[in-house]
Amino acid sequence: MRTFVSVAEAGSMSAAAPGLALTPAMVGQHIAALEERLGTRLINRTTRRQSLTAFGASYLDQCRDILERVALSDQQAETLQREPRGLLRVTAPVTFGAEVLMAALGRYRDIAPAVTLDIVLTDRNVDLIEEGFDVAFRVATPPDGRLIARRLAAYRMALCASPDYLARAGTPDHPAELERHDAILFTPAARSPWRLTRGDEIVEVNPRPAIQANSGQAVRVAAQAGLGIILQPLMLVGSDIAAGRLVRVLPDWVPGERAVSLLYYRDRRMTPRLSSFIAFAMKEFSDRG
């Protein structure tokens, strides 16, 4: 139809050919195929000139109308493709998800109101591909060649305990003394040493686990109850420290930060909803301390 309209408007097949990026012979084949399908002639051809048949003139108006409708539909489809919409499945660690991600999602909803978010908070190392997630936030990401990892701002950590515990067990003056104290460990990181720095001095301590729990909130509550010393994200315990429910331990020493990454499947089709969320997360969380 486009070829036919171009020929009718240009006045000849040879005149229409350059604009169609076709040879005059190929233009003729398009017209012949259209006429064969319709079962009637559209163009009267002579060696000197060509003209539309009566049906051809009527068909030209119909073709123009149809092609305008097609162009409008294409524009609408392109707009839909640009607008983020549909279901986006996101997984994140429980503490980060509850304390940071959920509070920020209103700003993403302003950007992409047509996207439905399915947020799964777990400290388990989920398989994005097998479990059908589009994107994941992770702490201490293991290498996986199937995934692209975008580095975000690291977790700032805090070493702390309740005033009751410190009154009972004593306040350590040096990281080496931590090994004599009860530690409440977060299970996913239980095997990792506590790394503290002060200036050029670096000390790694293997804490003595009195309690292990797979929930950062549970670890926090246990510390409030005076059961031991914890090393947890500052965003989780900051309000407790400000309120005096917990006290910073070894405040002159800086605990090692924990890297946070945004992960997505390397071969995943970059839909508008996925690309918009990645852009949002990089802007929202890359500059957090």
N, C-alpha and C positions, 0 to 999 in steps of 0.2 A: 504493500500500500504506500509506503514512504517513497519507493522508487517511482510508482505511478504518479503520485502527486508532484514529485520533483520534475518528471518529464512533462507533465501537463503545464506546470508553471514556467519551465524553461523554454518550452516550445519545440524541443527535439531531444532525442536520446543522447546525441553527441554533446549537446549543450548541458544536459543534466549530469553527464558522467563525472566530470571533475569534482562537483560538489558531493557526489555520492562515493567518491574514491573507488569507482568502478570503471572498467573499460566500456565503450559504447556497445560492444558485443554482449557483455555481461548484463548491461541495462536491458538490452533487447530480450535476453533470456528471462529476466525477472518479469518483464511485461507479458511475454508469451506464456510463462507459467501461471501468472495470475489470470490471464484470459482463458487458459485451458481449465483452470479450476472453476471459474465462473460459468464457463460454457458459452461465452459470447465475446465479441470483439469490443475492446475499449478505445482503440486508436485506429483511425484510418491511415494507412501508410502508402505514400507514393515515393518515387525517386526524388521528388523536389520538396515535398512538404508532408506534414502529418496534421491530423485534426482529430478531435474527440468525436466518437460516435454519440448518438443521443443517449444511449445507456451510459457511455463513458462520462458524459457531462454530469449526469445524475449521480453516478457512482463517485465522481470526484468530490462532490459536496459531502457525501456520506463518509468518504475516507478522511476528509479534513476533520469532520466532527469526531470520528473514532480516534484519530491520532491525537487530537487535543485532549480527549478523555484519557488516553493512555499516558500522555505527558503529565497530566494532572495527578494521575494515580502514582506515577513514578516519583513525582515530587513529594507526595504524601508518604510513600514508603521510605523515601530517603530521610524525611523528617523523623519518622518513627525510629529509623535505625540510629539516628543521631541522639534521640532522646533516651536516656537510661530508663529501662522499664523491665519488669519481670522479677523473678525470684533470684536473690543472691544469698548463698549459704556461706557463712563466716564462722570460723572457730577461733577461740582465743583462750589463753590461760585464765583461770577463774578470777584471780586477783586483778589482773590487768583488765579483763573484760568487765568485771563488776565496778571497779573503782575509776577506770579511765575511759574505756571504749563506750560503755553505755551512756555515759554523761555527754559524750561528743556526738552521738548519732543524730541528735536534733539538727546539727549543722549539716550533716550529710543529707538528711531528709529535706532540708531547704534546697539543696542542689538537685536532688533526684527524688521528687515526691512520688513518682510512679514505680519506684523500686520497692519490692517487699523483702525485708531483711529477715533471714532465719539465723539467729545467733546461737551457737552452741558453745558454752563455756566448760572447758575441761582441761585438766593438767596432763591428760594422757596425750601421748605423741601420736595423733591421729594420722591416717593415710588419706591425704586429700583426694587422691584419685579413686581409691577403693570405696571411700565413704561419701563421695559426691560433694565435696566442698569446693567452692570457687577460690577462696583465699583464706589464709591462716595467719594469725599472729603467734609467734613462738619466742620463747626465751631459751638461749643456749641451743641454737638450731644445729642438729646433726647434718653432715653433708648429704645431699641427695641430688644427684645429677638431673633428675626429672623436674626439679623445682628451680624457679628463679627466686633468689632471696634479696630483698631490698632492706638495707640496714636502717633502723629507726633509732631514736634516742635510747640510750641504755637506762635500765633500772638503776636508780640510786638506792643503795641499801643502808640499813640502820641496824646497829647492834644495840640491843636494849633488854631490860628486865624490869620487873616491878620493884617498887621501893621495899616491899616486904621481903622479897627474895634477897635483895642486896643487903638489907639489914641483918638477915639471918645467915647468909653464906659469905658475906664480905664483898667488897667492890674490887675487881681486879685492877691492878695498876699497869700491867703489861700483857700483851696478847698471849704470852706463854702460860700465864696463869689461868687462861680460859679452859685448858685441858683438865683442870681440877674442879670445874664447875659443871652443874647439870645443864645440858643443852636440850632445847626443844627443836627438833629438826623437821624441816619440810621434806617429805619423803622423796619427791623427784630430785631434790638436790642433796639428799642425805649423805651421799658418798663423796661429795665435793668438799675439799678443805675450805676453811674460812681464811681468806687472804686479806691482810690489813697492811696499810702503808702509812708511814710518817716520814715525810721528806724523802730521803734516799733509802730509808730502812723499810724492808719488806719482810713480813712474817706470815707464814702459813701455819694454821693450827687445825688439828683434827679433833673436833669437839667430841665430848663424851655424851652419847645420846641417852638422855633419861626418858624421853618420849619422842616418838616419830608420828607424824600425821600427814595425810595427803591433802590437807586443806590449809591454806594460808590463814583463813579466818580462825580455824581451830587452833593453830599454833599461836596466834595472837591472843586468843582467850586464855589459853594455857599459861602464857606469860603473864597476863593480867592477874591470874590466880596464884602467881608466885611459884610456878613449877620449874622455872629455869630461865636461861638466857636464850634469846632468839636473834637470828639474822634474817630480817625480812625487808621487803621494799618500803622505802620511806613513805610512799603514798598510802600504804596500808596502815602504818603505825604512827604517822605524823600527828594525827589528832589526839592519840593516846599520850604521846610525848608532851604535846602542848597542854593537855589537861592534867598531867602529872600521874596518870595511871601507869605509864612506863617511863623509864629513865634511860637516857643514852649511856651506854657503857663504852669506856675508852674513847671519849669524844675527840681526843687529839689524833686518833687513828682513823684512816678512811677505809671502809670496807670496799672490796673490789666490786665494780659495777657488773651487771649482767646484761649482755647484749639482747636486744629485742629486734626481731626481723619480721618483715611482711613477706609471706610466701605465696606463690601461685604456680600452677602447673605450666611448664615451659611451652608445651604444645597446645595449650588451651586457646580457643578462639577468643580474641580480645573484643568482647562485646562492649557496647557503650556502658552497661551497668558495671562491668568489671573494671574497665579503664577509668570510669569516673570514681569508683571506690578506691582504687589504687592511688589516683591523684589526690583524693581527699585525705587518705591515710598518710601519705608522704608529707603533705602540707601540715596536717594536724599534729602528727606525733614526732616528726623529725627534730623539732626544736624544743622538745620537752626535756627538762633536766631530771 
